[in-house]
Amino acid sequence: AQQGCFPTPPLARISRNGKMTEIKEPQDYMEVLQQQRGGFSFELCNRNAHLAQTTGIKNPTAMKSGTTICGIQLKDSVVLAADTRATEGPMVADKNCEKLHYIANNIFCAGAGTAADLEHTTQLMESQMELLRLATGTQPRVCTVVRRLSTTLFKHQGYIGCALVLGGVDVNGPHLYQIYPHGSTDMLPFTTMGSGSLAAMAILETEYKEDMTNEEGKALVAKAIRAGIFNDLGSGGNVDACVITKDGGQIFRNMEKPCPRKFKAAYKPFPKGATPILKEEILKLCTVESGDVTMG
């Protein structure tokens, strides 16, 4: 550039389909503003389409998760329930997993979403509530757990796949909350979450009553989970339930088995010794003499 003249703006050259494309780099805030006007930029869409055509790279897709969980609030207690099927896309990864998580003696939650996220998040909350109980000498409150979970999930903007139905009984009585992966919360008398939540909600909306006993509540949530199991492919296995009172919570593992296995496979397993041994070698790694170890 000549003295007294503005320098020419630098150009970035990119090759697309054998042709060179020049992209002007912004020099001041006005040029940056002009580039950002007009909303959505389709440059990455063209790049992704080009990569998909030339290299066979596909965009990542979200894996569907399936679950049915529910909870109801009674006069002096809270009852939670969940199915036991863990899915990995179209496959059943675990037929009898546990989706009811312990947080404190008086607080439990049922989880839907990503299994690893649920395990680590609920274990972290259990640790924090125990430290809080030791520091204050008082029983943790349900609203404390809800606030901490909501803050943690909102901070990560939904990338922690935890959809929770949280229930507990504290000094203020029974409480039931619904917590979404992005951090929003609802306080409800009864709620459902997961891929089978619509079928379960149909049962709860029809038969829920505030003055139910604990046994009636267990029967209702079990019926709601069965509706999710029979009407949703992502839900299955058995029915787990949890009753939380002022004295603590109790988990009823495999309370119902709505679809047990009716028959076993017709073929017999391979007998022992059917696989031939081609080579056998035993390595002597160390020699023990008088209590001293001598490496070989």
Backbone bond lengths (Angstrom), bond angles and torsions (degrees), N, CA, C in turn:
res aa  C-N    CA-C-N  psi(-1)  N-CA   C-N-CA  omega(-1)  CA-C   N-CA-C  phi
1 A - - - 1.452 - - 1.515 109.76 -
2 Q 1.316 118.58 143.92 1.444 123.48 179.88 1.509 109.85 -78.21
3 Q 1.332 114.98 157.45 1.450 119.65 -179.65 1.525 110.18 -67.30
4 G 1.341 116.43 135.14 1.454 120.32 -179.49 1.512 113.58 89.87
5 C 1.324 117.60 -4.51 1.466 121.25 179.23 1.530 108.70 -110.40
6 F 1.327 115.03 153.07 1.459 118.93 177.01 1.525 109.37 -72.31
7 P 1.321 117.94 141.83 1.473 119.01 177.67 1.521 110.63 -68.27
8 T 1.300 114.99 147.47 1.459 119.46 179.22 1.521 109.09 -70.31
9 P 1.350 118.17 139.50 1.468 120.29 -178.05 1.513 111.12 -65.43
10 P 1.327 117.55 138.66 1.471 119.87 179.82 1.524 110.57 -67.11
11 L 1.315 114.60 149.78 1.455 121.50 -179.66 1.516 109.14 -119.39
12 A 1.304 117.27 135.84 1.463 122.87 173.86 1.523 108.16 -99.51
13 R 1.311 115.52 129.37 1.467 119.94 -177.77 1.528 109.08 -105.88
14 I 1.310 115.79 125.90 1.457 122.98 -179.65 1.512 108.49 -125.17
15 S 1.338 116.25 134.23 1.459 121.46 179.98 1.513 109.71 -91.43
16 R 1.329 116.96 123.83 1.463 123.03 176.13 1.517 108.74 -131.27
17 N 1.333 114.57 119.72 1.464 120.50 178.10 1.532 111.56 55.61
18 G 1.362 115.13 37.60 1.454 118.48 177.55 1.515 114.04 82.77
19 K 1.312 119.30 -0.58 1.463 122.32 -179.17 1.518 108.96 -115.41
20 M 1.314 115.30 143.25 1.460 121.32 179.07 1.527 109.50 -86.79
21 T 1.310 115.34 128.99 1.459 121.34 178.87 1.524 108.66 -114.77
22 E 1.298 116.87 130.08 1.452 122.01 -179.12 1.523 109.84 -98.17
23 I 1.341 115.66 128.37 1.453 122.10 178.55 1.528 107.99 -118.79
24 K 1.307 116.37 122.48 1.458 121.53 -177.97 1.527 109.39 -80.18
25 E 1.350 115.45 128.77 1.455 120.12 177.55 1.525 109.61 -83.31
26 P 1.339 118.29 136.88 1.467 120.11 -179.07 1.524 111.39 -67.94
27 Q 1.343 116.08 143.58 1.451 122.37 -178.63 1.517 113.65 -105.44
28 D 1.320 118.11 -25.91 1.453 120.57 178.89 1.526 108.76 -143.54
29 Y 1.333 114.89 -178.66 1.461 119.07 -174.75 1.523 112.50 -68.35
30 M 1.347 117.64 -27.36 1.454 120.01 179.24 1.525 111.17 -67.53
31 E 1.329 116.24 -40.20 1.464 118.98 178.29 1.535 110.63 -68.45
32 V 1.337 116.15 -36.09 1.470 118.86 175.37 1.525 110.06 -63.38
33 L 1.334 116.84 -42.04 1.457 121.03 178.82 1.526 111.31 -62.84
34 Q 1.328 116.38 -40.76 1.462 119.54 -179.93 1.529 111.07 -65.80
35 Q 1.347 115.90 -35.85 1.465 118.44 178.83 1.520 111.80 -68.12
36 Q 1.331 117.56 -32.25 1.452 120.70 -176.54 1.520 112.60 -86.40
37 R 1.306 117.95 -7.31 1.460 119.80 178.13 1.525 110.13 -73.90
38 G 1.305 114.82 153.07 1.462 118.86 177.04 1.510 113.30 97.03
39 G 1.357 118.56 1.23 1.458 120.38 173.99 1.514 113.61 81.38
40 F 1.314 116.73 -124.34 1.459 123.34 -169.22 1.526 111.52 -73.81
41 S 1.334 117.08 137.61 1.460 122.69 175.67 1.523 108.58 -102.33
42 F 1.329 115.69 131.53 1.459 121.05 -176.02 1.522 112.40 -95.71
43 E 1.330 118.26 10.48 1.467 119.88 -177.22 1.528 111.08 -64.27
44 L 1.333 117.28 -42.72 1.458 119.01 179.91 1.522 111.69 -68.54
45 C 1.324 117.42 -30.52 1.466 119.83 177.03 1.528 110.46 -63.27
46 N 1.325 116.22 -43.67 1.468 119.38 177.80 1.527 110.65 -65.53
47 R 1.336 115.77 -38.79 1.473 118.51 178.85 1.515 110.67 -63.99
48 N 1.338 117.96 -45.88 1.465 120.86 -179.43 1.526 111.44 -63.89
49 A 1.337 116.92 -39.62 1.464 119.87 177.17 1.523 111.32 -64.47
50 H 1.341 117.21 -38.75 1.467 121.03 178.07 1.533 110.88 -65.02
51 L 1.352 117.27 -42.16 1.462 120.21 178.59 1.527 111.00 -65.64
52 A 1.333 116.85 -38.75 1.459 119.89 179.83 1.524 111.66 -64.88
53 Q 1.337 117.45 -35.72 1.462 120.51 -178.39 1.520 112.65 -78.12
54 T 1.327 117.53 -38.97 1.464 120.49 -172.79 1.527 113.52 -89.55
55 T 1.316 117.49 -38.08 1.468 120.53 -174.33 1.523 113.70 -110.58
56 G 1.326 117.47 -9.92 1.452 119.56 -179.35 1.514 114.30 77.58
57 I 1.333 117.19 14.33 1.464 120.86 178.68 1.520 109.22 -77.95
58 K 1.328 116.86 129.40 1.454 121.28 179.46 1.522 110.14 -106.16
59 N 1.304 115.71 147.80 1.452 120.46 176.99 1.523 110.29 -66.08
60 P 1.338 118.23 141.88 1.463 119.75 178.14 1.519 111.12 -65.42
61 T 1.314 115.62 142.11 1.460 121.39 179.77 1.521 109.60 -117.04
62 A 1.299 116.38 151.00 1.458 121.23 178.99 1.532 110.00 -74.03
63 M 1.327 115.93 138.36 1.462 121.08 178.88 1.531 109.10 -89.92
64 K 1.312 115.89 128.27 1.461 120.05 -178.80 1.524 110.29 -70.39
65 S 1.311 115.46 133.63 1.460 120.65 175.36 1.528 108.73 -113.24
66 G 1.321 115.65 144.68 1.465 119.81 -176.92 1.517 111.47 -125.63
67 T 1.318 116.43 135.71 1.467 122.02 -179.24 1.525 108.30 -165.40
68 T 1.317 116.13 155.42 1.458 122.11 166.65 1.519 108.07 -131.70
69 I 1.332 117.06 117.73 1.458 122.18 175.79 1.525 108.32 -131.23
70 C 1.323 116.50 153.24 1.462 119.93 -179.57 1.519 109.20 -156.03
71 G 1.317 114.76 167.30 1.450 120.99 178.08 1.514 110.39 -158.81
72 I 1.331 115.94 148.97 1.456 121.16 177.75 1.530 108.59 -134.12
73 Q 1.328 115.34 147.10 1.460 121.65 176.92 1.518 109.14 -104.60
74 L 1.335 115.65 125.31 1.454 121.61 179.19 1.533 109.45 -105.94
75 K 1.325 116.89 -170.29 1.460 120.33 -174.52 1.522 111.70 -65.03
76 D 1.326 117.13 -45.37 1.468 120.95 -177.25 1.522 112.75 -126.90
77 S 1.315 118.23 13.58 1.458 119.84 -175.37 1.529 110.22 -155.14
78 V 1.330 114.79 172.93 1.463 123.25 175.27 1.523 107.74 -131.69
79 V 1.327 116.58 137.20 1.464 121.47 179.99 1.530 108.30 -120.82
80 L 1.326 116.41 124.86 1.463 123.21 176.69 1.522 109.17 -112.69
81 A 1.334 115.90 157.52 1.466 120.34 177.29 1.521 109.23 -154.58
82 A 1.331 116.03 157.03 1.464 121.72 -179.17 1.514 109.19 -157.37
83 D 1.336 115.61 158.79 1.459 120.42 171.28 1.531 108.24 -85.47
84 T 1.337 117.18 -174.89 1.471 119.95 -174.80 1.518 112.85 -129.47
85 R 1.323 118.62 21.13 1.472 120.39 -179.21 1.522 110.21 -96.51
86 A 1.331 116.19 127.33 1.461 122.43 173.25 1.526 108.04 -109.95
87 T 1.329 116.95 125.03 1.458 121.37 -175.44 1.524 111.07 -109.47
88 E 1.320 115.12 153.82 1.458 122.98 174.89 1.524 106.95 -130.25
89 G 1.342 114.75 80.58 1.454 119.12 -172.71 1.520 109.49 72.75
90 P 1.350 117.67 -124.08 1.472 119.83 179.28 1.521 113.57 -85.86
91 M 1.341 118.30 0.41 1.464 121.52 -175.30 1.525 110.81 -105.83
92 V 1.316 116.43 151.47 1.459 122.52 173.89 1.523 107.78 -90.01
93 A 1.339 116.03 112.06 1.460 120.49 -177.70 1.522 111.84 -82.64
94 D 1.330 117.27 -35.09 1.468 120.96 -178.77 1.526 107.90 -148.21
95 K 1.339 115.64 129.57 1.465 119.80 -178.57 1.525 112.59 -86.69
96 N 1.327 116.93 -16.55 1.468 118.58 -173.37 1.524 110.34 -141.30
97 C 1.327 116.73 53.12 1.457 119.75 177.57 1.533 109.89 -82.92
98 E 1.309 116.27 163.31 1.468 121.60 -176.92 1.524 109.25 -106.29
99 K 1.323 116.84 120.21 1.461 121.94 -177.77 1.527 112.80 -109.63
100 L 1.327 117.16 3.54 1.465 121.47 174.89 1.526 108.19 -99.69
101 H 1.328 116.41 121.19 1.461 121.34 -170.98 1.528 110.52 -114.21
102 Y 1.320 114.19 138.67 1.470 121.65 177.86 1.520 109.15 -84.48
103 I 1.327 117.59 132.47 1.460 122.68 174.47 1.527 110.00 -117.36
104 A 1.309 117.46 -47.20 1.463 122.87 174.50 1.520 107.82 -149.02
105 N 1.320 116.98 174.56 1.465 119.62 -179.11 1.524 112.17 -59.65
106 N 1.317 116.17 -29.97 1.462 120.73 -176.77 1.514 113.22 -110.81
107 I 1.344 118.12 7.03 1.465 121.89 -176.17 1.528 108.92 -137.03
108 F 1.333 115.98 126.17 1.463 122.71 175.36 1.531 107.62 -132.40
109 C 1.332 115.71 166.08 1.462 118.91 175.73 1.522 109.61 -147.63
110 A 1.327 115.06 152.84 1.460 122.88 172.85 1.522 107.39 -107.64
111 G 1.321 116.91 137.04 1.456 120.72 -172.68 1.511 113.38 -120.67
112 A 1.336 115.42 141.31 1.466 123.28 172.58 1.514 108.08 -129.16
113 G 1.332 116.16 149.08 1.456 120.38 179.85 1.513 111.01 124.46
114 T 1.330 116.63 -140.23 1.460 122.37 -178.48 1.522 109.73 -81.67
115 A 1.328 116.59 125.93 1.465 121.20 -172.98 1.525 111.73 -61.60
116 A 1.335 117.86 -44.83 1.462 120.39 -178.22 1.525 111.26 -64.64
117 D 1.327 117.29 -41.26 1.462 120.39 178.41 1.523 110.96 -62.59
118 L 1.323 116.50 -41.00 1.464 120.38 -179.84 1.524 110.98 -65.07
119 E 1.330 117.22 -44.86 1.460 120.63 -178.50 1.526 110.67 -60.79
120 H 1.325 116.90 -49.80 1.458 119.86 -175.22 1.521 111.70 -70.86
121 T 1.320 117.66 -38.06 1.465 120.19 -179.04 1.524 111.06 -67.08
122 T 1.323 117.24 -45.02 1.469 119.45 -179.60 1.528 111.78 -70.23
123 Q 1.321 118.06 -34.37 1.463 119.99 176.01 1.530 111.23 -67.57
124 L 1.329 116.51 -37.98 1.461 119.99 175.56 1.521 111.28 -63.00
125 M 1.330 116.59 -41.81 1.453 120.43 179.82 1.532 110.89 -69.20
126 E 1.323 116.92 -37.15 1.468 119.84 175.93 1.526 110.99 -60.74
127 S 1.335 116.80 -42.84 1.461 120.49 178.86 1.525 111.21 -64.13
128 Q 1.329 117.26 -43.60 1.460 120.31 -179.00 1.522 111.68 -65.17
129 M 1.328 117.27 -39.09 1.462 119.67 -179.96 1.527 111.77 -69.80
130 E 1.312 117.65 -34.02 1.473 119.81 176.95 1.526 110.19 -68.30
131 L 1.344 117.57 -41.90 1.459 120.19 176.98 1.531 111.03 -64.13
132 L 1.339 116.27 -38.26 1.460 119.91 177.77 1.526 111.17 -65.32
133 R 1.330 117.15 -39.49 1.460 120.67 179.13 1.531 111.07 -65.36
134 L 1.331 116.36 -40.42 1.461 119.49 179.28 1.523 111.54 -69.70
135 A 1.326 116.83 -34.23 1.461 120.06 -177.64 1.521 112.09 -75.31
136 T 1.317 117.28 -36.38 1.463 120.74 -175.75 1.524 113.49 -99.37
137 G 1.333 116.97 -21.14 1.455 120.01 -177.34 1.511 113.62 72.46
138 T 1.339 117.55 17.57 1.462 122.09 179.77 1.516 109.91 -126.46
139 Q 1.310 114.77 162.90 1.462 120.92 179.02 1.535 109.66 -74.03
140 P 1.338 118.84 133.25 1.466 119.87 179.87 1.523 111.26 -66.24
141 R 1.329 115.72 146.57 1.458 121.49 179.76 1.524 110.70 -95.23
142 V 1.313 114.22 155.69 1.467 119.88 -178.05 1.530 110.43 -65.87
143 C 1.329 117.68 -38.96 1.467 120.34 -178.14 1.521 111.63 -64.34
144 T 1.349 117.34 -27.78 1.466 119.99 177.24 1.524 110.73 -66.23
145 V 1.333 116.74 -44.47 1.465 121.00 179.04 1.531 110.53 -64.35
146 V 1.329 115.83 -41.44 1.463 119.62 -179.08 1.530 110.49 -63.25
147 R 1.328 116.93 -43.74 1.464 120.03 -179.48 1.516 111.28 -63.77
148 R 1.317 117.82 -42.68 1.466 120.15 -178.77 1.525 111.08 -68.83
149 L 1.323 117.01 -41.28 1.464 119.25 177.22 1.520 111.08 -64.22
150 S 1.320 117.24 -43.59 1.461 121.13 -179.81 1.516 110.92 -61.81
151 T 1.332 117.71 -43.09 1.465 120.88 179.69 1.517 111.37 -64.79
152 T 1.332 116.86 -43.34 1.470 120.72 -179.56 1.520 111.42 -63.80
153 L 1.320 117.02 -46.20 1.464 119.91 -177.64 1.531 111.33 -68.77
154 F 1.326 117.85 -39.57 1.461 120.17 179.53 1.526 110.91 -66.40
155 K 1.317 117.04 -35.17 1.465 120.50 179.59 1.523 111.64 -61.43
156 H 1.328 116.46 -31.75 1.475 120.71 -178.90 1.530 112.37 -97.02
157 Q 1.321 117.93 5.07 1.469 123.14 168.86 1.525 113.70 56.37
158 G 1.326 117.01 39.07 1.452 120.36 174.76 1.510 115.55 87.48
159 Y 1.336 117.91 -3.25 1.464 119.73 -179.21 1.528 111.72 -77.19
160 I 1.322 118.72 -13.27 1.469 121.86 169.46 1.529 106.49 -92.60
161 G 1.317 116.13 111.27 1.467 120.39 -172.76 1.510 112.83 -81.68
162 C 1.321 117.07 70.33 1.465 122.04 -179.61 1.523 109.69 -118.78
163 A 1.314 117.13 114.88 1.463 122.60 169.85 1.523 106.37 -113.77
164 L 1.320 117.03 116.79 1.460 121.30 -167.63 1.521 112.01 -120.82
165 V 1.327 115.54 143.41 1.459 123.08 165.23 1.521 105.72 -113.28
166 L 1.326 116.39 108.52 1.453 121.90 -171.59 1.524 109.86 -110.80
167 G 1.310 115.73 131.72 1.461 120.41 -179.71 1.512 110.99 -136.99
168 G 1.328 115.01 151.69 1.455 119.50 178.35 1.521 110.81 -172.04
169 V 1.318 114.47 167.58 1.463 122.21 178.20 1.518 107.21 -127.25
170 D 1.346 117.83 121.53 1.457 122.18 178.18 1.531 109.41 -126.66
171 V 1.335 116.51 -159.28 1.464 120.42 -176.86 1.529 112.13 -65.67
172 N 1.327 116.78 -19.79 1.472 120.83 179.75 1.519 112.82 -94.94
173 G 1.335 118.11 2.94 1.451 120.78 179.42 1.511 112.76 105.20
174 P 1.340 117.60 -168.55 1.477 121.23 -179.24 1.533 111.49 -76.86
175 H 1.342 115.34 146.94 1.464 121.54 179.32 1.527 108.52 -140.91
176 L 1.328 116.04 143.42 1.462 122.03 176.82 1.521 108.07 -134.44
177 Y 1.333 116.65 125.37 1.457 122.27 -177.49 1.525 110.29 -125.45
178 Q 1.313 114.31 151.49 1.465 123.10 173.39 1.520 107.08 -117.13
179 I 1.344 117.52 124.44 1.463 122.44 -175.34 1.522 108.65 -122.05
180 Y 1.330 116.38 124.58 1.462 122.20 -178.45 1.531 110.53 -92.82
181 P 1.337 118.68 160.66 1.474 121.02 -177.40 1.526 114.13 -60.65
182 H 1.337 118.43 -25.36 1.461 119.79 -179.51 1.520 112.58 -86.80
183 G 1.338 118.32 -4.22 1.449 120.73 174.98 1.510 115.60 108.84
184 S 1.317 119.43 -5.63 1.461 120.68 178.36 1.529 110.18 -75.76
185 T 1.321 116.54 148.76 1.460 121.24 -176.17 1.529 110.14 -132.39
186 D 1.330 115.24 152.43 1.466 123.18 174.77 1.517 108.47 -134.63
187 M 1.321 116.17 141.45 1.465 121.90 174.18 1.521 107.32 -107.64
188 L 1.334 116.81 115.21 1.460 121.91 -169.11 1.520 110.96 -134.44
189 P 1.336 118.11 156.66 1.471 120.00 174.20 1.522 112.68 -75.67
190 F 1.318 117.90 -29.53 1.468 121.82 174.25 1.525 107.71 -152.88
191 T 1.328 116.23 148.84 1.459 119.36 -176.91 1.525 109.82 -158.45
192 T 1.321 115.69 160.62 1.459 123.10 175.68 1.518 109.03 -137.88
193 M 1.330 116.30 155.86 1.467 121.54 175.71 1.521 108.83 -147.06
194 G 1.324 115.13 164.20 1.462 120.61 179.85 1.516 112.20 103.69
195 S 1.329 115.37 176.99 1.467 120.59 -177.10 1.522 112.04 -68.77
196 G 1.328 117.93 -23.42 1.460 120.69 177.63 1.517 113.12 -99.63
197 S 1.338 116.72 20.27 1.467 119.99 -173.87 1.519 112.69 -69.25
198 L 1.332 118.10 -30.34 1.466 119.62 -177.96 1.526 111.21 -66.33
199 A 1.329 115.85 -43.52 1.469 118.82 178.55 1.523 110.96 -66.03
200 A 1.329 117.05 -39.86 1.464 119.77 179.32 1.530 111.15 -68.48
201 M 1.337 116.93 -38.44 1.457 119.99 -179.93 1.522 111.58 -64.96
202 A 1.331 117.25 -32.93 1.461 120.17 177.30 1.523 111.13 -60.51
203 I 1.329 117.10 -38.08 1.460 120.79 178.48 1.531 110.71 -70.48
204 L 1.335 116.37 -45.60 1.463 119.38 -176.35 1.522 111.48 -66.24
205 E 1.336 117.44 -41.31 1.461 119.40 179.93 1.527 111.87 -64.83
206 T 1.323 116.44 -27.88 1.466 119.85 -178.02 1.518 112.74 -81.86
207 E 1.341 117.34 -39.09 1.461 119.88 -167.00 1.523 114.85 -117.83
208 Y 1.322 119.12 -0.17 1.469 119.65 -177.55 1.528 111.44 -72.62
209 K 1.344 115.33 137.22 1.464 122.32 174.25 1.528 108.38 -137.82
210 E 1.312 115.38 145.80 1.462 119.51 -176.32 1.524 112.70 -71.17
211 D 1.327 118.25 -29.37 1.462 121.22 -173.89 1.527 112.89 -96.72
212 M 1.334 117.54 28.55 1.461 120.78 -179.91 1.524 110.10 -75.79
213 T 1.329 115.84 152.18 1.460 121.38 173.33 1.530 109.62 -82.83
214 N 1.324 115.66 171.86 1.463 119.55 179.56 1.522 111.77 -62.24
215 E 1.330 117.27 -41.26 1.464 120.17 179.87 1.525 110.89 -66.57
216 E 1.334 117.29 -39.92 1.467 119.94 176.21 1.523 110.99 -65.67
217 G 1.326 116.64 -36.67 1.460 119.84 176.85 1.512 112.23 -65.52
218 K 1.334 117.00 -42.01 1.464 120.38 177.00 1.525 110.94 -61.31
219 A 1.327 116.51 -42.85 1.468 119.80 179.45 1.533 111.03 -64.29
220 L 1.345 117.06 -36.44 1.460 119.57 -178.92 1.521 111.96 -69.80
221 V 1.333 117.12 -46.78 1.467 118.79 -179.23 1.527 110.78 -67.10
222 A 1.333 117.57 -33.55 1.467 119.68 176.11 1.523 110.86 -64.54
223 K 1.320 116.86 -38.60 1.462 120.18 177.48 1.520 110.82 -66.25
224 A 1.343 116.61 -38.13 1.462 119.96 178.26 1.524 111.35 -65.57
225 I 1.332 117.23 -40.92 1.468 120.35 178.52 1.522 110.69 -67.22
226 R 1.318 117.12 -37.98 1.469 119.64 176.89 1.523 110.52 -61.90
227 A 1.329 117.29 -38.47 1.461 119.83 177.22 1.521 110.57 -61.38
228 G 1.345 116.82 -40.46 1.458 119.44 176.83 1.517 112.48 -66.66
229 I 1.338 117.01 -39.64 1.468 120.63 -179.61 1.524 111.21 -64.02
230 F 1.326 117.42 -42.90 1.462 120.75 -175.03 1.529 113.01 -80.60
231 N 1.332 118.66 -18.86 1.468 120.82 -175.35 1.522 113.80 -114.17
232 D 1.328 118.11 0.20 1.459 121.20 -179.50 1.522 109.32 -133.30
233 L 1.341 116.58 126.72 1.466 119.93 -178.49 1.513 112.03 -70.83
234 G 1.323 117.78 -23.24 1.456 119.93 179.41 1.514 113.56 -79.49
235 S 1.327 118.03 -8.16 1.465 122.30 179.59 1.525 109.73 -114.34
236 G 1.318 116.18 148.00 1.459 119.11 -179.24 1.512 111.22 178.66
237 G 1.322 115.71 -166.30 1.456 120.83 179.23 1.516 112.11 81.39
238 N 1.329 115.86 -133.53 1.454 122.21 -174.64 1.528 110.61 -111.50
239 V 1.313 115.30 -178.42 1.466 121.97 179.74 1.516 108.63 -114.67
240 D 1.349 116.46 122.35 1.458 123.08 173.08 1.522 109.02 -106.89
241 A 1.312 116.90 144.69 1.462 121.44 179.13 1.519 109.75 -136.57
242 C 1.325 115.84 158.68 1.457 122.55 179.63 1.525 109.01 -143.74
243 V 1.319 116.90 126.61 1.461 122.36 177.87 1.525 108.00 -109.99
244 I 1.347 116.43 124.03 1.463 122.03 -177.05 1.524 108.22 -115.31
245 T 1.316 116.46 122.69 1.460 122.70 176.75 1.524 108.75 -124.04
246 K 1.324 116.82 -176.77 1.463 120.54 179.65 1.524 111.75 -67.02
247 D 1.339 117.10 -20.06 1.464 121.48 178.69 1.521 112.75 -87.43
248 G 1.328 118.31 -5.15 1.455 121.68 -179.41 1.518 111.54 128.70
249 G 1.313 115.52 -177.68 1.462 120.98 -178.65 1.511 112.13 -113.98
250 Q 1.312 115.94 152.36 1.461 122.26 178.24 1.519 108.90 -134.72
251 I 1.325 116.42 127.04 1.460 122.44 179.50 1.522 109.11 -95.11
252 F 1.316 116.02 129.09 1.472 122.23 175.95 1.525 107.42 -102.43
253 R 1.319 114.97 95.98 1.465 121.39 -175.02 1.520 109.76 -77.29
254 N 1.341 116.60 132.00 1.468 123.11 179.61 1.528 110.66 52.94
255 M 1.325 115.12 49.60 1.465 119.81 -178.54 1.524 111.26 -62.75
256 E 1.331 116.81 -35.85 1.460 121.61 176.86 1.524 109.36 -136.35
257 K 1.328 115.52 147.80 1.467 122.30 174.81 1.523 107.46 -123.36
258 P 1.329 116.96 86.22 1.467 119.85 -171.61 1.526 114.45 -70.88
259 C 1.319 117.97 -24.66 1.479 118.67 -178.93 1.525 109.52 -135.13
260 P 1.339 116.82 75.45 1.468 119.64 179.56 1.523 110.99 -71.55
261 R 1.320 115.01 163.07 1.462 120.83 179.86 1.527 108.72 -74.83
262 K 1.330 116.28 124.52 1.461 121.09 -175.15 1.519 113.02 -86.68
263 F 1.315 117.82 -25.47 1.468 119.88 -176.16 1.517 108.78 -150.15
264 K 1.317 114.96 160.97 1.454 121.62 176.07 1.522 109.38 -103.85
265 A 1.310 115.69 166.83 1.460 120.67 -178.98 1.532 110.05 -63.03
266 A 1.324 116.08 144.17 1.466 120.97 -175.49 1.528 112.33 -72.52
267 Y 1.347 116.22 -30.67 1.463 118.11 -175.96 1.521 110.35 -80.55
268 K 1.344 116.26 154.21 1.452 122.14 178.77 1.524 109.41 -95.55
269 P 1.315 117.96 150.99 1.472 119.66 177.93 1.520 111.02 -68.99
270 F 1.310 115.64 162.30 1.461 120.56 179.02 1.524 109.55 -65.37
271 P 1.332 117.98 137.19 1.469 120.04 177.77 1.524 110.92 -69.55
272 K 1.317 115.42 157.98 1.458 119.75 178.40 1.522 110.03 -65.81
273 G 1.323 116.26 138.72 1.450 121.66 -178.69 1.510 114.20 88.82
274 A 1.335 117.39 2.35 1.458 119.59 -179.18 1.528 111.56 -72.57
275 T 1.316 117.53 -27.43 1.468 120.94 178.59 1.517 109.53 -87.03
276 P 1.340 119.14 120.79 1.475 120.81 -177.89 1.527 111.28 -72.77
277 I 1.313 116.45 145.04 1.465 123.17 176.31 1.519 107.42 -96.54
278 L 1.323 117.86 114.30 1.460 122.25 -177.85 1.517 112.20 -83.26
279 K 1.311 117.34 -34.42 1.462 119.81 -176.38 1.519 108.80 -151.46
280 E 1.304 117.13 137.63 1.460 122.52 178.08 1.514 108.64 -130.69
281 E 1.330 116.25 127.25 1.459 120.92 -178.22 1.520 108.80 -142.77
282 I 1.322 116.85 129.80 1.456 123.09 -179.81 1.522 108.03 -112.88
283 L 1.311 116.35 121.45 1.460 121.64 -178.91 1.526 109.68 -95.39
284 K 1.310 116.20 133.23 1.464 122.21 176.57 1.524 107.66 -93.92
285 L 1.330 115.16 100.13 1.456 119.40 -173.53 1.517 113.14 -84.27
286 C 1.320 118.60 -32.63 1.462 119.84 -178.69 1.523 109.82 -153.18
287 T 1.332 114.77 161.67 1.455 122.36 179.01 1.517 108.51 -124.09
288 V 1.332 117.06 127.73 1.459 121.97 -178.69 1.530 107.77 -104.97
289 E 1.318 115.67 118.96 1.471 121.39 178.53 1.526 108.89 -133.48
290 S 1.315 116.15 119.71 1.473 123.59 177.16 1.521 112.11 55.84
291 G 1.319 116.75 37.51 1.458 119.33 177.34 1.523 113.89 83.47
292 D 1.305 118.96 -11.61 1.466 121.70 177.77 1.517 109.09 -94.05
293 V 1.334 116.98 140.73 1.454 122.14 -179.82 1.508 108.75 -100.25
294 T 1.335 115.60 123.15 1.457 121.54 176.49 1.518 108.97 -113.07
295 M 1.306 116.46 117.90 1.471 120.16 -178.08 1.508 109.23 -72.06
296 G 1.377 115.59 135.17 1.443 120.85 -179.97 1.504 113.95 -84.59
